[in-house]
Amino acid sequence: MKKFAFSDLRLKNSSLFSTTLKKGRRFESPNFLIYVLSIADNSAFKIGLLTNKEVGTAFRRNRIKRLVREFFRLNRERIIKGVVFLIKPKSKCKVEDYKDVREEFEKLFYKKNLFSDDRPAMD
């Protein structure tokens, strides 16, 4: 497995996707809704991204998804294993660059104990 690859973290199982939406814990930040569900596989975490047209144009939606994927890719060693994350940008999402995403997610992940330790970020 490549150290900074992302494809192995992608959530591809549709039943796990819908189960996470229905049964997962929901956390809210200023720009995102995050659903978290524990799973039996402790080897890694999985991430799914949800967007709709309320977020903005296709360019804006894709940019937000790229920035979120980048956060998870760079912090894969810090994030707890055996968890599924579903990330949904709010319709009024004001994220402009990676710094905004990093600050918002780090604050939420520390508050909800979703980091496994206090390793510094890879930025």
N, C-alpha and C positions, 0 to 999 in steps of 0.2 A: 504494500500500500504506500502510495506517495504521501509524504509528510503534509503537503498543503493541498492535496486533491479534495474536491468537494463531492464528487459523484457518489461516493460510498456513503455519504451522510444523508442523501436525498430520500425522502419518504415516498415509496413507490406502491405500497400496499393500500388499496382504497378502503378496505374494511377497517384497518388500523387508523386511517385518516378520519373516517366518520366516527369511530369509537372515541378518538381523542376529542373531537368536537362535542360529542354528547356527554362523555364521562370525565373528561380532563378538567383539571383545575384551571380557572380563568384568571389571568392577571391583566391589569390595565396600566398602560403608561400614557403619557400625553399624546403619542402618535400611533400606538399599536395596541392590539389585543393579542395576548399570548395565551395559548392553551397548552397545558403541560400534563402528560400522562406517563406514569411509570410502566415499564414493560420488563419482561423476564430477561431479555438479552442485555447483559451488562458489558458487552464488548464495546459499544459505542452508543451515541445518541443519534436520533433521526430528526430531520427538519422538513416541514412542509410549509409552503407559502401560499397564501390566499390573497387575491386582489380582485377588485371589481371596478367597473367604469366610474364609480363615484370618486375614486382616488384621483383620477385625472386621465390624461391621454395615455396611449400605449407607451410612449416614450417615458413618461413620468412613472407609470406602473413598473416598467422594466428596470428603470434606474433604481427605484426603491428596492426591488427584489435583488438586484446585484449588490447593493450596499448591505442588505441584511445577510446575504450569503457570505459576503466578505467578512463580516463580523464573526460568523460561526466558523468560517474557515481558519481565520487567524487565531481564534480562541478555542480551538477544538481540544487542546490539552487541558484547559482550565474548566471546561463545562462538565458537569456530572454525567456519568454514563448510565445507560439503561432508562433513558427518558425520550419521549417523543415531544417535539415542539411544533406547534402550528402557529405561524405568525401571520396576522392579518392587519394591514395598515388601515387606520381609520380614514374616513372620507375627508377629513380636514388635515391630513398628514402634512406636516411642514418640514420634513426632512430634506435638507439640501445637499449634504455631503456626508462622508464616512464619519467625520468627527461627531456629527449630531447623533447618528445611529449608535456609535460606540458609547458616548456619554449616557444616552438614555438606557441602553441595554445593560451597561455595567452597573448603573445605579439600581435597576430593577433586579438584576441577577444577584448582586450582593445582598439586597434587602430580602429576597426570597430564598437565599442559600442555594442558588443554582450553579455556583462555581465550586469546584471540588477543593480548591486551595487558594492561597494568596499569591500565585505566580504572577509576575508582571505581564502585561499585555504584549503582544508581538508587534505592535505598531512601530 
